[in-house]
Amino acid sequence: MARTNKADLDVEDPLEWWVRHASDYPILSKMAFDLFSYPAMSAECERVFSQTNKVITDERNRLSSGTVAAIECQKHLLRSGMLA
């Protein structure tokens, strides 16, 4: 973090900071995007479970939990505009 000046740390939205600095900290930014993609409300969790049922079908019943989590994370990032 020594490369980051103090003024740059004064941000309203931490996710915005990670978007701007993703190229500086590629591994940490991926971890931050994963962390920020978790829903903040229980209603959102219910929507995620409902949407996950569309991912896990009879034809795709052998997907690992990690693969399902990666698919859901990618869908969230695409919907939020963080991925093009």
PDB file of N, CA, C and O in Angstrom, chain B, residues numbered from 101:
ATOM      1  N   MET B 101       0.806  -1.197   0.000  1.00  0.00           N
ATOM      2  CA  MET B 101       0.000   0.000   0.000  1.00  0.00           C
ATOM      3  C   MET B 101       0.853   1.266   0.000  1.00  0.00           C
ATOM      4  O   MET B 101       0.315   2.372  -0.057  1.00  0.00           O
ATOM      5  N   ALA B 102       2.129   1.122   0.061  1.00  0.00           N
ATOM      6  CA  ALA B 102       3.004   2.288   0.085  1.00  0.00           C
ATOM      7  C   ALA B 102       2.905   3.094  -1.204  1.00  0.00           C
ATOM      8  O   ALA B 102       3.219   4.284  -1.218  1.00  0.00           O
ATOM      9  N   ARG B 103       2.469   2.450  -2.291  1.00  0.00           N
ATOM     10  CA  ARG B 103       2.363   3.150  -3.575  1.00  0.00           C
ATOM     11  C   ARG B 103       1.133   4.059  -3.643  1.00  0.00           C
ATOM     12  O   ARG B 103       1.035   4.893  -4.543  1.00  0.00           O
ATOM     13  N   THR B 104       0.210   3.910  -2.720  1.00  0.00           N
ATOM     14  CA  THR B 104      -1.029   4.677  -2.739  1.00  0.00           C
ATOM     15  C   THR B 104      -0.900   5.889  -1.827  1.00  0.00           C
ATOM     16  O   THR B 104      -0.502   5.760  -0.669  1.00  0.00           O
ATOM     17  N   ASN B 105      -1.238   7.075  -2.352  1.00  0.00           N
ATOM     18  CA  ASN B 105      -1.138   8.259  -1.502  1.00  0.00           C
ATOM     19  C   ASN B 105      -2.378   8.374  -0.616  1.00  0.00           C
ATOM     20  O   ASN B 105      -3.420   7.793  -0.917  1.00  0.00           O
ATOM     21  N   LYS B 106      -2.256   9.131   0.479  1.00  0.00           N
ATOM     22  CA  LYS B 106      -3.338   9.234   1.456  1.00  0.00           C
ATOM     23  C   LYS B 106      -4.602   9.848   0.871  1.00  0.00           C
ATOM     24  O   LYS B 106      -5.704   9.428   1.223  1.00  0.00           O
ATOM     25  N   ALA B 107      -4.470  10.820  -0.003  1.00  0.00           N
ATOM     26  CA  ALA B 107      -5.644  11.468  -0.592  1.00  0.00           C
ATOM     27  C   ALA B 107      -6.461  10.469  -1.402  1.00  0.00           C
ATOM     28  O   ALA B 107      -7.683  10.590  -1.492  1.00  0.00           O
ATOM     29  N   ASP B 108      -5.798   9.494  -1.985  1.00  0.00           N
ATOM     30  CA  ASP B 108      -6.479   8.496  -2.800  1.00  0.00           C
ATOM     31  C   ASP B 108      -7.316   7.545  -1.949  1.00  0.00           C
ATOM     32  O   ASP B 108      -8.222   6.892  -2.468  1.00  0.00           O
ATOM     33  N   LEU B 109      -7.029   7.458  -0.660  1.00  0.00           N
ATOM     34  CA  LEU B 109      -7.773   6.568   0.223  1.00  0.00           C
ATOM     35  C   LEU B 109      -9.061   7.191   0.733  1.00  0.00           C
ATOM     36  O   LEU B 109      -9.885   6.489   1.318  1.00  0.00           O
ATOM     37  N   ASP B 110      -9.259   8.474   0.532  1.00  0.00           N
ATOM     38  CA  ASP B 110     -10.455   9.171   0.986  1.00  0.00           C
ATOM     39  C   ASP B 110     -11.531   9.069  -0.098  1.00  0.00           C
ATOM     40  O   ASP B 110     -11.685   9.971  -0.921  1.00  0.00           O
ATOM     41  N   VAL B 111     -12.274   7.954  -0.086  1.00  0.00           N
ATOM     42  CA  VAL B 111     -13.305   7.719  -1.098  1.00  0.00           C
ATOM     43  C   VAL B 111     -14.626   7.378  -0.423  1.00  0.00           C
ATOM     44  O   VAL B 111     -14.655   6.835   0.682  1.00  0.00           O
ATOM     45  N   GLU B 112     -15.709   7.702  -1.100  1.00  0.00           N
ATOM     46  CA  GLU B 112     -17.045   7.370  -0.608  1.00  0.00           C
ATOM     47  C   GLU B 112     -17.365   5.896  -0.847  1.00  0.00           C
ATOM     48  O   GLU B 112     -17.952   5.233   0.009  1.00  0.00           O
ATOM     49  N   ASP B 113     -16.979   5.396  -2.002  1.00  0.00           N
ATOM     50  CA  ASP B 113     -17.343   4.046  -2.415  1.00  0.00           C
ATOM     51  C   ASP B 113     -16.088   3.189  -2.555  1.00  0.00           C
ATOM     52  O   ASP B 113     -15.320   3.384  -3.497  1.00  0.00           O
ATOM     53  N   PRO B 114     -15.861   2.245  -1.643  1.00  0.00           N
ATOM     54  CA  PRO B 114     -14.652   1.430  -1.732  1.00  0.00           C
ATOM     55  C   PRO B 114     -14.596   0.591  -3.010  1.00  0.00           C
ATOM     56  O   PRO B 114     -13.511   0.320  -3.524  1.00  0.00           O
ATOM     57  N   LEU B 115     -15.745   0.184  -3.519  1.00  0.00           N
ATOM     58  CA  LEU B 115     -15.756  -0.588  -4.757  1.00  0.00           C
ATOM     59  C   LEU B 115     -15.221   0.241  -5.916  1.00  0.00           C
ATOM     60  O   LEU B 115     -14.509  -0.271  -6.780  1.00  0.00           O
ATOM     61  N   GLU B 116     -15.567   1.517  -5.929  1.00  0.00           N
ATOM     62  CA  GLU B 116     -15.053   2.425  -6.962  1.00  0.00           C
ATOM     63  C   GLU B 116     -13.523   2.499  -6.894  1.00  0.00           C
ATOM     64  O   GLU B 116     -12.846   2.520  -7.922  1.00  0.00           O
ATOM     65  N   TRP B 117     -12.993   2.538  -5.671  1.00  0.00           N
ATOM     66  CA  TRP B 117     -11.539   2.569  -5.506  1.00  0.00           C
ATOM     67  C   TRP B 117     -10.912   1.317  -6.107  1.00  0.00           C
ATOM     68  O   TRP B 117      -9.906   1.407  -6.811  1.00  0.00           O
ATOM     69  N   TRP B 118     -11.492   0.158  -5.839  1.00  0.00           N
ATOM     70  CA  TRP B 118     -10.935  -1.089  -6.366  1.00  0.00           C
ATOM     71  C   TRP B 118     -11.037  -1.150  -7.884  1.00  0.00           C
ATOM     72  O   TRP B 118     -10.146  -1.689  -8.541  1.00  0.00           O
ATOM     73  N   VAL B 119     -12.105  -0.607  -8.445  1.00  0.00           N
ATOM     74  CA  VAL B 119     -12.225  -0.572  -9.910  1.00  0.00           C
ATOM     75  C   VAL B 119     -11.086   0.258 -10.491  1.00  0.00           C
ATOM     76  O   VAL B 119     -10.470  -0.141 -11.479  1.00  0.00           O
ATOM     77  N   ARG B 120     -10.799   1.416  -9.880  1.00  0.00           N
ATOM     78  CA  ARG B 120      -9.726   2.288 -10.375  1.00  0.00           C
ATOM     79  C   ARG B 120      -8.337   1.675 -10.199  1.00  0.00           C
ATOM     80  O   ARG B 120      -7.431   1.960 -10.982  1.00  0.00           O
ATOM     81  N   HIS B 121      -8.168   0.843  -9.190  1.00  0.00           N
ATOM     82  CA  HIS B 121      -6.842   0.305  -8.872  1.00  0.00           C
ATOM     83  C   HIS B 121      -6.701  -1.186  -9.169  1.00  0.00           C
ATOM     84  O   HIS B 121      -5.765  -1.829  -8.693  1.00  0.00           O
ATOM     85  N   ALA B 122      -7.617  -1.731  -9.946  1.00  0.00           N
ATOM     86  CA  ALA B 122      -7.570  -3.166 -10.253  1.00  0.00           C
ATOM     87  C   ALA B 122      -6.274  -3.556 -10.952  1.00  0.00           C
ATOM     88  O   ALA B 122      -5.741  -4.639 -10.708  1.00  0.00           O
ATOM     89  N   SER B 123      -5.764  -2.693 -11.814  1.00  0.00           N
ATOM     90  CA  SER B 123      -4.518  -3.036 -12.516  1.00  0.00           C
ATOM     91  C   SER B 123      -3.307  -2.955 -11.582  1.00  0.00           C
ATOM     92  O   SER B 123      -2.307  -3.637 -11.806  1.00  0.00           O
ATOM     93  N   ASP B 124      -3.391  -2.125 -10.539  1.00  0.00           N
ATOM     94  CA  ASP B 124      -2.294  -2.023  -9.567  1.00  0.00           C
ATOM     95  C   ASP B 124      -2.251  -3.227  -8.623  1.00  0.00           C
ATOM     96  O   ASP B 124      -1.177  -3.680  -8.228  1.00  0.00           O
ATOM     97  N   TYR B 125      -3.414  -3.730  -8.273  1.00  0.00           N
ATOM     98  CA  TYR B 125      -3.536  -4.836  -7.323  1.00  0.00           C
ATOM     99  C   TYR B 125      -4.471  -5.897  -7.902  1.00  0.00           C
ATOM    100  O   TYR B 125      -5.587  -6.050  -7.407  1.00  0.00           O
ATOM    101  N   PRO B 126      -4.058  -6.627  -8.924  1.00  0.00           N
ATOM    102  CA  PRO B 126      -4.972  -7.534  -9.618  1.00  0.00           C
ATOM    103  C   PRO B 126      -5.543  -8.655  -8.742  1.00  0.00           C
ATOM    104  O   PRO B 126      -6.728  -8.971  -8.849  1.00  0.00           O
ATOM    105  N   ILE B 127      -4.736  -9.248  -7.896  1.00  0.00           N
ATOM    106  CA  ILE B 127      -5.232 -10.354  -7.070  1.00  0.00           C
ATOM    107  C   ILE B 127      -6.140  -9.826  -5.966  1.00  0.00           C
ATOM    108  O   ILE B 127      -7.225 -10.363  -5.741  1.00  0.00           O
ATOM    109  N   LEU B 128      -5.702  -8.783  -5.280  1.00  0.00           N
ATOM    110  CA  LEU B 128      -6.533  -8.202  -4.218  1.00  0.00           C
ATOM    111  C   LEU B 128      -7.831  -7.635  -4.766  1.00  0.00           C
ATOM    112  O   LEU B 128      -8.867  -7.726  -4.107  1.00  0.00           O
ATOM    113  N   SER B 129      -7.797  -7.048  -5.964  1.00  0.00           N
ATOM    114  CA  SER B 129      -9.026  -6.484  -6.527  1.00  0.00           C
ATOM    115  C   SER B 129     -10.032  -7.585  -6.838  1.00  0.00           C
ATOM    116  O   SER B 129     -11.234  -7.391  -6.658  1.00  0.00           O
ATOM    117  N   LYS B 130      -9.557  -8.735  -7.301  1.00  0.00           N
ATOM    118  CA  LYS B 130     -10.478  -9.857  -7.545  1.00  0.00           C
ATOM    119  C   LYS B 130     -11.120 -10.305  -6.242  1.00  0.00           C
ATOM    120  O   LYS B 130     -12.313 -10.607  -6.200  1.00  0.00           O
ATOM    121  N   MET B 131     -10.326 -10.346  -5.183  1.00  0.00           N
ATOM    122  CA  MET B 131     -10.872 -10.715  -3.876  1.00  0.00           C
ATOM    123  C   MET B 131     -11.890  -9.674  -3.410  1.00  0.00           C
ATOM    124  O   MET B 131     -12.933 -10.024  -2.859  1.00  0.00           O
ATOM    125  N   ALA B 132     -11.586  -8.403  -3.632  1.00  0.00           N
ATOM    126  CA  ALA B 132     -12.504  -7.332  -3.234  1.00  0.00           C
ATOM    127  C   ALA B 132     -13.804  -7.420  -4.021  1.00  0.00           C
ATOM    128  O   ALA B 132     -14.881  -7.253  -3.450  1.00  0.00           O
ATOM    129  N   PHE B 133     -13.720  -7.681  -5.328  1.00  0.00           N
ATOM    130  CA  PHE B 133     -14.932  -7.810  -6.142  1.00  0.00           C
ATOM    131  C   PHE B 133     -15.784  -8.971  -5.642  1.00  0.00           C
ATOM    132  O   PHE B 133     -17.010  -8.868  -5.593  1.00  0.00           O
ATOM    133  N   ASP B 134     -15.136 -10.078  -5.268  1.00  0.00           N
ATOM    134  CA  ASP B 134     -15.879 -11.208  -4.708  1.00  0.00           C
ATOM    135  C   ASP B 134     -16.566 -10.799  -3.415  1.00  0.00           C
ATOM    136  O   ASP B 134     -17.740 -11.105  -3.206  1.00  0.00           O
ATOM    137  N   LEU B 135     -15.840 -10.114  -2.553  1.00  0.00           N
ATOM    138  CA  LEU B 135     -16.394  -9.693  -1.271  1.00  0.00           C
ATOM    139  C   LEU B 135     -17.567  -8.736  -1.459  1.00  0.00           C
ATOM    140  O   LEU B 135     -18.601  -8.883  -0.807  1.00  0.00           O
ATOM    141  N   PHE B 136     -17.410  -7.759  -2.345  1.00  0.00           N
ATOM    142  CA  PHE B 136     -18.465  -6.771  -2.559  1.00  0.00           C
ATOM    143  C   PHE B 136     -19.651  -7.335  -3.331  1.00  0.00           C
ATOM    144  O   PHE B 136     -20.695  -6.688  -3.405  1.00  0.00           O
ATOM    145  N   SER B 137     -19.514  -8.517  -3.904  1.00  0.00           N
ATOM    146  CA  SER B 137     -20.625  -9.086  -4.664  1.00  0.00           C
ATOM    147  C   SER B 137     -21.619  -9.816  -3.773  1.00  0.00           C
ATOM    148  O   SER B 137     -22.694 -10.197  -4.236  1.00  0.00           O
ATOM    149  N   TYR B 138     -21.278 -10.018  -2.495  1.00  0.00           N
ATOM    150  CA  TYR B 138     -22.215 -10.679  -1.600  1.00  0.00           C
ATOM    151  C   TYR B 138     -23.398  -9.762  -1.330  1.00  0.00           C
ATOM    152  O   TYR B 138     -23.213  -8.571  -1.079  1.00  0.00           O
ATOM    153  N   PRO B 139     -24.601 -10.298  -1.378  1.00  0.00           N
ATOM    154  CA  PRO B 139     -25.789  -9.470  -1.141  1.00  0.00           C
ATOM    155  C   PRO B 139     -25.835  -8.954   0.299  1.00  0.00           C
ATOM    156  O   PRO B 139     -25.393  -9.631   1.227  1.00  0.00           O
ATOM    157  N   ALA B 140     -26.370  -7.760   0.468  1.00  0.00           N
ATOM    158  CA  ALA B 140     -26.425  -7.134   1.787  1.00  0.00           C
ATOM    159  C   ALA B 140     -27.741  -7.401   2.507  1.00  0.00           C
ATOM    160  O   ALA B 140     -27.830  -7.177   3.714  1.00  0.00           O
ATOM    161  N   MET B 141     -28.761  -7.874   1.800  1.00  0.00           N
ATOM    162  CA  MET B 141     -30.079  -8.067   2.402  1.00  0.00           C
ATOM    163  C   MET B 141     -30.546  -9.501   2.193  1.00  0.00           C
ATOM    164  O   MET B 141     -30.127 -10.169   1.248  1.00  0.00           O
ATOM    165  N   SER B 142     -31.422  -9.971   3.088  1.00  0.00           N
ATOM    166  CA  SER B 142     -31.914 -11.341   2.968  1.00  0.00           C
ATOM    167  C   SER B 142     -32.785 -11.515   1.729  1.00  0.00           C
ATOM    168  O   SER B 142     -32.781 -12.588   1.125  1.00  0.00           O
ATOM    169  N   ALA B 143     -33.531 -10.482   1.338  1.00  0.00           N
ATOM    170  CA  ALA B 143     -34.354 -10.582   0.127  1.00  0.00           C
ATOM    171  C   ALA B 143     -33.467 -10.836  -1.086  1.00  0.00           C
ATOM    172  O   ALA B 143     -33.834 -11.594  -1.984  1.00  0.00           O
ATOM    173  N   GLU B 144     -32.301 -10.199  -1.109  1.00  0.00           N
ATOM    174  CA  GLU B 144     -31.362 -10.423  -2.204  1.00  0.00           C
ATOM    175  C   GLU B 144     -30.851 -11.860  -2.162  1.00  0.00           C
ATOM    176  O   GLU B 144     -30.680 -12.485  -3.209  1.00  0.00           O
ATOM    177  N   CYS B 145     -30.607 -12.387  -0.973  1.00  0.00           N
ATOM    178  CA  CYS B 145     -30.166 -13.784  -0.851  1.00  0.00           C
ATOM    179  C   CYS B 145     -31.207 -14.728  -1.437  1.00  0.00           C
ATOM    180  O   CYS B 145     -30.865 -15.685  -2.132  1.00  0.00           O
ATOM    181  N   GLU B 146     -32.475 -14.458  -1.157  1.00  0.00           N
ATOM    182  CA  GLU B 146     -33.536 -15.305  -1.696  1.00  0.00           C
ATOM    183  C   GLU B 146     -33.562 -15.238  -3.215  1.00  0.00           C
ATOM    184  O   GLU B 146     -33.794 -16.249  -3.877  1.00  0.00           O
ATOM    185  N   ARG B 147     -33.327 -14.061  -3.770  1.00  0.00           N
ATOM    186  CA  ARG B 147     -33.264 -13.929  -5.235  1.00  0.00           C
ATOM    187  C   ARG B 147     -32.092 -14.723  -5.797  1.00  0.00           C
ATOM    188  O   ARG B 147     -32.209 -15.373  -6.836  1.00  0.00           O
ATOM    189  N   VAL B 148     -30.956 -14.662  -5.096  1.00  0.00           N
ATOM    190  CA  VAL B 148     -29.774 -15.402  -5.552  1.00  0.00           C
ATOM    191  C   VAL B 148     -30.061 -16.898  -5.541  1.00  0.00           C
ATOM    192  O   VAL B 148     -29.726 -17.595  -6.499  1.00  0.00           O
ATOM    193  N   PHE B 149     -30.676 -17.402  -4.474  1.00  0.00           N
ATOM    194  CA  PHE B 149     -31.011 -18.827  -4.435  1.00  0.00           C
ATOM    195  C   PHE B 149     -31.974 -19.187  -5.557  1.00  0.00           C
ATOM    196  O   PHE B 149     -31.840 -20.237  -6.186  1.00  0.00           O
ATOM    197  N   SER B 150     -32.941 -18.316  -5.805  1.00  0.00           N
ATOM    198  CA  SER B 150     -33.887 -18.563  -6.892  1.00  0.00           C
ATOM    199  C   SER B 150     -33.175 -18.596  -8.239  1.00  0.00           C
ATOM    200  O   SER B 150     -33.452 -19.462  -9.069  1.00  0.00           O
ATOM    201  N   GLN B 151     -32.256 -17.655  -8.458  1.00  0.00           N
ATOM    202  CA  GLN B 151     -31.512 -17.610  -9.718  1.00  0.00           C
ATOM    203  C   GLN B 151     -30.565 -18.798  -9.841  1.00  0.00           C
ATOM    204  O   GLN B 151     -30.323 -19.290 -10.943  1.00  0.00           O
ATOM    205  N   THR B 152     -30.032 -19.257  -8.718  1.00  0.00           N
ATOM    206  CA  THR B 152     -29.126 -20.406  -8.740  1.00  0.00           C
ATOM    207  C   THR B 152     -29.855 -21.657  -9.203  1.00  0.00           C
ATOM    208  O   THR B 152     -29.254 -22.538  -9.819  1.00  0.00           O
ATOM    209  N   ASN B 153     -31.150 -21.738  -8.909  1.00  0.00           N
ATOM    210  CA  ASN B 153     -31.926 -22.880  -9.392  1.00  0.00           C
ATOM    211  C   ASN B 153     -31.951 -22.932 -10.912  1.00  0.00           C
ATOM    212  O   ASN B 153     -32.154 -23.998 -11.492  1.00  0.00           O
ATOM    213  N   LYS B 154     -31.750 -21.799 -11.557  1.00  0.00           N
ATOM    214  CA  LYS B 154     -31.688 -21.774 -13.018  1.00  0.00           C
ATOM    215  C   LYS B 154     -30.337 -22.277 -13.515  1.00  0.00           C
ATOM    216  O   LYS B 154     -30.220 -22.709 -14.661  1.00  0.00           O
ATOM    217  N   VAL B 155     -29.317 -22.223 -12.659  1.00  0.00           N
ATOM    218  CA  VAL B 155     -27.976 -22.696 -13.023  1.00  0.00           C
ATOM    219  C   VAL B 155     -27.875 -24.203 -12.795  1.00  0.00           C
ATOM    220  O   VAL B 155     -27.341 -24.934 -13.629  1.00  0.00           O
ATOM    221  N   ILE B 156     -28.391 -24.653 -11.661  1.00  0.00           N
ATOM    222  CA  ILE B 156     -28.319 -26.075 -11.322  1.00  0.00           C
ATOM    223  C   ILE B 156     -29.586 -26.747 -11.845  1.00  0.00           C
ATOM    224  O   ILE B 156     -30.655 -26.645 -11.243  1.00  0.00           O
ATOM    225  N   THR B 157     -29.448 -27.418 -12.951  1.00  0.00           N
ATOM    226  CA  THR B 157     -30.570 -28.119 -13.578  1.00  0.00           C
ATOM    227  C   THR B 157     -30.265 -29.612 -13.600  1.00  0.00           C
ATOM    228  O   THR B 157     -29.184 -30.038 -13.195  1.00  0.00           O
ATOM    229  N   ASP B 158     -31.225 -30.401 -14.075  1.00  0.00           N
ATOM    230  CA  ASP B 158     -30.991 -31.846 -14.189  1.00  0.00           C
ATOM    231  C   ASP B 158     -29.782 -32.139 -15.073  1.00  0.00           C
ATOM    232  O   ASP B 158     -29.033 -33.084 -14.826  1.00  0.00           O
ATOM    233  N   GLU B 159     -29.603 -31.315 -16.106  1.00  0.00           N
ATOM    234  CA  GLU B 159     -28.484 -31.524 -17.025  1.00  0.00           C
ATOM    235  C   GLU B 159     -27.156 -31.049 -16.436  1.00  0.00           C
ATOM    236  O   GLU B 159     -26.094 -31.495 -16.869  1.00  0.00           O
ATOM    237  N   ARG B 160     -27.208 -30.153 -15.457  1.00  0.00           N
ATOM    238  CA  ARG B 160     -25.984 -29.568 -14.897  1.00  0.00           C
ATOM    239  C   ARG B 160     -25.865 -29.876 -13.406  1.00  0.00           C
ATOM    240  O   ARG B 160     -25.372 -29.050 -12.638  1.00  0.00           O
ATOM    241  N   ASN B 161     -26.310 -31.048 -13.001  1.00  0.00           N
ATOM    242  CA  ASN B 161     -26.351 -31.368 -11.574  1.00  0.00           C
ATOM    243  C   ASN B 161     -25.000 -31.757 -10.981  1.00  0.00           C
ATOM    244  O   ASN B 161     -24.910 -31.998  -9.777  1.00  0.00           O
ATOM    245  N   ARG B 162     -23.959 -31.824 -11.787  1.00  0.00           N
ATOM    246  CA  ARG B 162     -22.636 -32.197 -11.272  1.00  0.00           C
ATOM    247  C   ARG B 162     -21.702 -30.995 -11.119  1.00  0.00           C
ATOM    248  O   ARG B 162     -20.503 -31.167 -10.895  1.00  0.00           O
ATOM    249  N   LEU B 163     -22.235 -29.800 -11.237  1.00  0.00           N
ATOM    250  CA  LEU B 163     -21.397 -28.614 -11.039  1.00  0.00           C
ATOM    251  C   LEU B 163     -20.935 -28.555  -9.588  1.00  0.00           C
ATOM    252  O   LEU B 163     -21.721 -28.789  -8.670  1.00  0.00           O
ATOM    253  N   SER B 164     -19.679 -28.248  -9.388  1.00  0.00           N
ATOM    254  CA  SER B 164     -19.176 -28.117  -8.015  1.00  0.00           C
ATOM    255  C   SER B 164     -19.696 -26.814  -7.404  1.00  0.00           C
ATOM    256  O   SER B 164     -20.131 -25.912  -8.119  1.00  0.00           O
ATOM    257  N   SER B 165     -19.646 -26.732  -6.091  1.00  0.00           N
ATOM    258  CA  SER B 165     -20.104 -25.511  -5.423  1.00  0.00           C
ATOM    259  C   SER B 165     -19.257 -24.314  -5.844  1.00  0.00           C
ATOM    260  O   SER B 165     -19.766 -23.199  -5.960  1.00  0.00           O
ATOM    261  N   GLY B 166     -17.958 -24.546  -6.073  1.00  0.00           N
ATOM    262  CA  GLY B 166     -17.079 -23.462  -6.528  1.00  0.00           C
ATOM    263  C   GLY B 166     -17.461 -22.954  -7.904  1.00  0.00           C
ATOM    264  O   GLY B 166     -17.412 -21.752  -8.163  1.00  0.00           O
ATOM    265  N   THR B 167     -17.843 -23.867  -8.791  1.00  0.00           N
ATOM    266  CA  THR B 167     -18.255 -23.474 -10.139  1.00  0.00           C
ATOM    267  C   THR B 167     -19.556 -22.684 -10.091  1.00  0.00           C
ATOM    268  O   THR B 167     -19.692 -21.669 -10.774  1.00  0.00           O
ATOM    269  N   VAL B 168     -20.511 -23.144  -9.288  1.00  0.00           N
ATOM    270  CA  VAL B 168     -21.784 -22.425  -9.150  1.00  0.00           C
ATOM    271  C   VAL B 168     -21.529 -21.038  -8.569  1.00  0.00           C
ATOM    272  O   VAL B 168     -22.107 -20.058  -9.038  1.00  0.00           O
ATOM    273  N   ALA B 169     -20.673 -20.944  -7.557  1.00  0.00           N
ATOM    274  CA  ALA B 169     -20.347 -19.643  -6.962  1.00  0.00           C
ATOM    275  C   ALA B 169     -19.699 -18.726  -7.992  1.00  0.00           C
ATOM    276  O   ALA B 169     -20.012 -17.536  -8.043  1.00  0.00           O
ATOM    277  N   ALA B 170     -18.798 -19.265  -8.814  1.00  0.00           N
ATOM    278  CA  ALA B 170     -18.138 -18.451  -9.843  1.00  0.00           C
ATOM    279  C   ALA B 170     -19.140 -17.958 -10.878  1.00  0.00           C
ATOM    280  O   ALA B 170     -19.067 -16.807 -11.309  1.00  0.00           O
ATOM    281  N   ILE B 171     -20.075 -18.815 -11.281  1.00  0.00           N
ATOM    282  CA  ILE B 171     -21.104 -18.416 -12.248  1.00  0.00           C
ATOM    283  C   ILE B 171     -21.958 -17.293 -11.672  1.00  0.00           C
ATOM    284  O   ILE B 171     -22.218 -16.296 -12.347  1.00  0.00           O
ATOM    285  N   GLU B 172     -22.393 -17.454 -10.429  1.00  0.00           N
ATOM    286  CA  GLU B 172     -23.238 -16.438  -9.798  1.00  0.00           C
ATOM    287  C   GLU B 172     -22.485 -15.123  -9.615  1.00  0.00           C
ATOM    288  O   GLU B 172     -23.056 -14.050  -9.811  1.00  0.00           O
ATOM    289  N   CYS B 173     -21.223 -15.199  -9.244  1.00  0.00           N
ATOM    290  CA  CYS B 173     -20.408 -13.990  -9.081  1.00  0.00           C
ATOM    291  C   CYS B 173     -20.267 -13.264 -10.418  1.00  0.00           C
ATOM    292  O   CYS B 173     -20.405 -12.043 -10.480  1.00  0.00           O
ATOM    293  N   GLN B 174     -19.994 -14.011 -11.481  1.00  0.00           N
ATOM    294  CA  GLN B 174     -19.870 -13.409 -12.813  1.00  0.00           C
ATOM    295  C   GLN B 174     -21.180 -12.755 -13.237  1.00  0.00           C
ATOM    296  O   GLN B 174     -21.175 -11.651 -13.782  1.00  0.00           O
ATOM    297  N   LYS B 175     -22.300 -13.427 -12.991  1.00  0.00           N
ATOM    298  CA  LYS B 175     -23.600 -12.849 -13.352  1.00  0.00           C
ATOM    299  C   LYS B 175     -23.830 -11.534 -12.613  1.00  0.00           C
ATOM    300  O   LYS B 175     -24.310 -10.560 -13.193  1.00  0.00           O
ATOM    301  N   HIS B 176     -23.481 -11.517 -11.322  1.00  0.00           N
ATOM    302  CA  HIS B 176     -23.660 -10.297 -10.533  1.00  0.00           C
ATOM    303  C   HIS B 176     -22.777  -9.167 -11.061  1.00  0.00           C
ATOM    304  O   HIS B 176     -23.229  -8.030 -11.193  1.00  0.00           O
ATOM    305  N   LEU B 177     -21.521  -9.483 -11.363  1.00  0.00           N
ATOM    306  CA  LEU B 177     -20.604  -8.457 -11.867  1.00  0.00           C
ATOM    307  C   LEU B 177     -21.055  -7.935 -13.227  1.00  0.00           C
ATOM    308  O   LEU B 177     -20.924  -6.742 -13.500  1.00  0.00           O
ATOM    309  N   LEU B 178     -21.579  -8.803 -14.078  1.00  0.00           N
ATOM    310  CA  LEU B 178     -22.089  -8.365 -15.385  1.00  0.00           C
ATOM    311  C   LEU B 178     -23.299  -7.450 -15.217  1.00  0.00           C
ATOM    312  O   LEU B 178     -23.396  -6.410 -15.869  1.00  0.00           O
ATOM    313  N   ARG B 179     -24.224  -7.846 -14.332  1.00  0.00           N
ATOM    314  CA  ARG B 179     -25.429  -7.027 -14.114  1.00  0.00           C
ATOM    315  C   ARG B 179     -25.095  -5.660 -13.520  1.00  0.00           C
ATOM    316  O   ARG B 179     -25.744  -4.662 -13.832  1.00  0.00           O
ATOM    317  N   SER B 180     -24.078  -5.627 -12.665  1.00  0.00           N
ATOM    318  CA  SER B 180     -23.729  -4.364 -12.011  1.00  0.00           C
ATOM    319  C   SER B 180     -22.889  -3.456 -12.906  1.00  0.00           C
ATOM    320  O   SER B 180     -22.611  -2.312 -12.545  1.00  0.00           O
ATOM    321  N   GLY B 181     -22.482  -3.965 -14.078  1.00  0.00           N
ATOM    322  CA  GLY B 181     -21.699  -3.156 -15.007  1.00  0.00           C
ATOM    323  C   GLY B 181     -20.211  -3.153 -14.720  1.00  0.00           C
ATOM    324  O   GLY B 181     -19.462  -2.410 -15.355  1.00  0.00           O
ATOM    325  N   MET B 182     -19.769  -3.968 -13.779  1.00  0.00           N
ATOM    326  CA  MET B 182     -18.349  -4.003 -13.444  1.00  0.00           C
ATOM    327  C   MET B 182     -17.546  -4.816 -14.452  1.00  0.00           C
ATOM    328  O   MET B 182     -16.327  -4.667 -14.542  1.00  0.00           O
ATOM    329  N   LEU B 183     -18.218  -5.666 -15.201  1.00  0.00           N
ATOM    330  CA  LEU B 183     -17.583  -6.419 -16.287  1.00  0.00           C
ATOM    331  C   LEU B 183     -18.290  -6.072 -17.581  1.00  0.00           C
ATOM    332  O   LEU B 183     -19.501  -5.852 -17.604  1.00  0.00           O
ATOM    333  N   ALA B 184     -17.531  -6.027 -18.646  1.00  0.00           N
ATOM    334  CA  ALA B 184     -18.137  -5.707 -19.945  1.00  0.00           C
ATOM    335  C   ALA B 184     -18.398  -6.961 -20.729  1.00  0.00           C
ATOM    336  O   ALA B 184     -18.905  -6.894 -21.849  1.00  0.00           O
TER     337      ALA B 184
END
